[in-house]
Amino acid sequence: MKQSFEIESDCLDIVGRIKAIDKDYFVVFDLPTKMFQLHNHGQGRCTYCLTFPFDCLDERAVDFTLKTRVQNSDALFEEMEAENKRLQLAKAKEILNDFKEKLYDS
């Protein structure tokens, strides 16, 4: 039994727009996970690139493909670092506030 199949076309032409970004890209629907995946023939035998974090194939898939391209990796890493820093600061503030509450309650 087939575990996945390639999406060759769709009514919104999302696959066509993704192929316009890179002619070697192709979209697969993975049956066990029920998720869409991006693959690239230009990578050789291991074609997998990513799994789209959306339950349907729409404009977000095109945007996500553009955002996660290797050419954009520096900007993506900077964005991830900034988000991690923001989360660390928020967690530190939460811990400090909890400590203050316990200190004043005792």
N, C-alpha and C positions, 0 to 999 in steps of 0.2 A: 504494500500500500504506500502511496506517495505521501511523504511527510510535508511537502511544500510544493508550490507551483508559482511560475513566473506570471506576473501581471503584465500583459502585453499592451493593453489599452484600457482606458477608463473614460467615463462620460465627461469628466472635467479636464481631461488631457494632462493630468498630473504626471503620469509616466512620461509623456512626451516632453513636458517641461523639465523634468529631471534629466532626461537624456540630452536635452539642449545644454545643460550645465556641463555634462561630460558624456560623450557618445558611448563610453564603456559602462556606464551605470545601467543597472536593471533592478526592478523591484520584484520582490518575492513575498508571497503570503505564506507564513509558517503555520501549518494546521495545528500542531500540538499547543503552541502558545497563543494562537489566533492573533498574531501580530504581523505587521508589515516590516520587511527588512530591505535595506539598501545593499546591493552588491555591485562589484566592479570587475568586469572581465579583464581589465588591464592589470590586475594584481596577480595573475597567474592562477594556480590551483585553488588557493584560498581567496575566494571572491567576497566574503562577508565584510561589510563596512560597519553597519550599525543597525539597530532595531529602532524603528520610529516609536516614540512614546505616545502615540495617538491610536485610537481604536478605529479610525477610518482614514482613508487616503484623501487628503485635501491640501489646500494652500500651505498649511503648516508643514507638511512634508517637504515641499519645495524650499521654504524658508529654512527648515532644519538642515536640509542638504547643503544649502549655501553656507550656513553658519558653521557647519562642522567640517568644511573642506580643509585639507592640509594647508592651503594657502592662507587660511584664516586662523591657523593654530595659535599664533602668538597672541592675537586679540582674544581668542577663546580662553587661553590659559590665564591671561590678565583678568578677564571677567570672572573666571573660577576663583582665582586668588582673592579678588576683591570680595566676592560673596563669602568665601571661607573666613576672611578677616571680619566681615560684618557679623557672621554667625558666632565667631569666637567672642567678639565684643559683647554681643547680646547675651551669650551664656555667662560671661564674666559678670555682667551687670545683674543678671538673675541670681547668681551665687552670692554676690555682694549684698543684694537686697534681702535674700533669705537669711544671711548672716546677721544683718542689721536687725531684722525682725526678731530673731532668736535672742540676740543680745539685749534688746529693749524689753522683751517679754520676760526675761529672767530676773 
